[in-house]
């Protein structure tokens, strides 16, 4: 288990270095990333309902997963469900989002996904932390 965590940390650090390199090369700033989100990614997403996340969470727990955080508030507004195939954006910090990905949706992560959480219905796998909220308990 420690090896898996160490690999995850190494990968995350590599992603951060790659993003900073690309940021320097492309001159991207927060405003440009916001615009890319609005124009390229947002049209392929819809806001998630607690029931969307509960469906993923039930499968995740059934496969042996365990949430890492509990928040005594409703599901964050930065949770989305993918409605079309999409390519991730390297969104970090306040720009990061969480995306529930139905089994029929294809995802291209070649540009990285920054601090975004990806929750795959196919196999109930994820990248990022697994929170639980006061409206996502069952």
C-alpha positions in Angstrom: 0.0 0.0 0.0 2.9 2.4 0.8 4.3 1.8 -2.6 1.0 2.8 -4.2 0.9 6.0 -2.2 4.6 6.7 -3.0 3.9 6.2 -6.7 0.8 8.5 -6.5 2.9 11.2 -4.7 5.7 11.0 -7.3 3.2 11.2 -10.2 1.5 14.2 -8.6 4.8 16.0 -8.2 5.7 15.1 -11.8 2.3 16.5 -13.0 2.9 19.7 -11.0 6.4 20.1 -12.6 5.0 19.5 -16.0 2.2 22.0 -15.5 4.6 24.7 -14.3 6.8 24.0 -17.4 3.8 24.2 -19.7 2.6 27.4 -18.0 5.9 29.0 -18.6 6.0 27.8 -22.2 2.5 28.7 -23.0 2.2 31.8 -20.8 -1.1 30.5 -19.5 -2.7 32.3 -16.6 -5.8 31.7 -14.5 -7.9 33.8 -16.8 -6.9 31.8 -19.8 -7.5 28.5 -18.0 -11.0 29.8 -17.0 -11.7 30.6 -20.6 -10.5 27.1 -21.7 -12.8 25.6 -19.1 -15.8 27.6 -20.3 -15.2 27.0 -24.0 -13.8 23.5 -24.1 -14.8 21.5 -21.0 -17.9 23.0 -19.5 -20.1 22.2 -22.7 -19.3 18.5 -22.1 -20.3 18.5 -18.4 -23.4 19.0 -16.3 -23.7 19.8 -12.6 -23.7 16.7 -10.5 -26.6 15.8 -8.1 -25.9 14.1 -4.8 -27.5 11.0 -6.3 -24.8 10.9 -9.1 -22.0 10.9 -6.5 -23.9 8.5 -4.2 -24.1 6.0 -7.2 -20.3 6.2 -7.6 -19.6 6.2 -3.9 -21.7 3.0 -3.3 -19.7 1.2 -6.0 -16.4 2.5 -4.7 -17.1 1.3 -1.2 -18.5 -2.0 -2.4 -15.1 -2.6 -4.1 -13.3 -1.9 -0.8 -12.7 1.8 -1.1 -13.1 4.2 1.8 -13.8 8.0 1.8 -11.0 10.1 3.2 -12.9 13.2 4.3 -16.3 14.1 5.7 -17.7 17.6 5.2 -20.7 18.8 7.1 -22.1 20.6 4.1 -23.8 19.8 0.8 -22.0 18.3 -2.2 -19.6 20.9 -3.5 -20.7 22.9 -6.5 -17.5 21.9 -8.3 -18.8 18.4 -8.9 -19.9 17.6 -12.5 -20.9 14.6 -14.6 -19.4 14.2 -18.1 -22.0 14.0 -20.8 -19.6 13.7 -23.8 -16.1 12.4 -24.4 -13.6 15.1 -23.2 -10.0 16.1 -22.8 -8.9 17.2 -19.3 -7.4 20.5 -18.5 -4.6 21.0 -16.0 -6.7 22.9 -13.4 -5.1 23.6 -10.1 -6.2 25.1 -6.8 -9.4 27.1 -6.9 -9.9 26.2 -10.6 -9.9 22.5 -10.0 -13.2 20.5 -10.3 -14.4 17.0 -9.7 -15.9 15.0 -12.6 -17.9 11.8 -12.4 -17.3 9.9 -15.6 -20.0 7.5 -16.8 -18.8 4.2 -18.3 -19.6 5.2 -21.9 -17.5 8.4 -21.8 -13.9 8.4 -23.0 -11.4 10.7 -21.3 -8.1 12.0 -22.7 -5.7 13.0 -19.8 -2.7 13.7 -22.0 -2.5 17.4 -20.9 -2.8 16.3 -17.2 -5.7 17.1 -14.9 -4.0 19.1 -12.1 -5.9 18.9 -8.9 -9.1 17.8 -10.5 -10.8 14.7 -9.1 -11.8 12.0 -11.6 -14.4 9.5 -10.5 -14.9 6.6 -13.0 -18.2 4.7 -13.0 -16.3 1.9 -14.9 -14.6 0.0 -12.1 -15.4 2.7 -9.5 -11.8 4.0 -9.7 -10.7 7.5 -9.0 -7.9 10.1 -9.1 -8.0 12.5 -6.2 -9.4 12.3 -2.7 -12.8 10.8 -1.9 -15.0 13.1 0.2 -18.4 12.4 1.7 -20.8 15.3 2.4 -23.9 15.6 4.6 -26.2 15.0 1.6 -24.2 12.1 0.1 -24.5 9.6 3.0 -26.6 6.5 2.6 
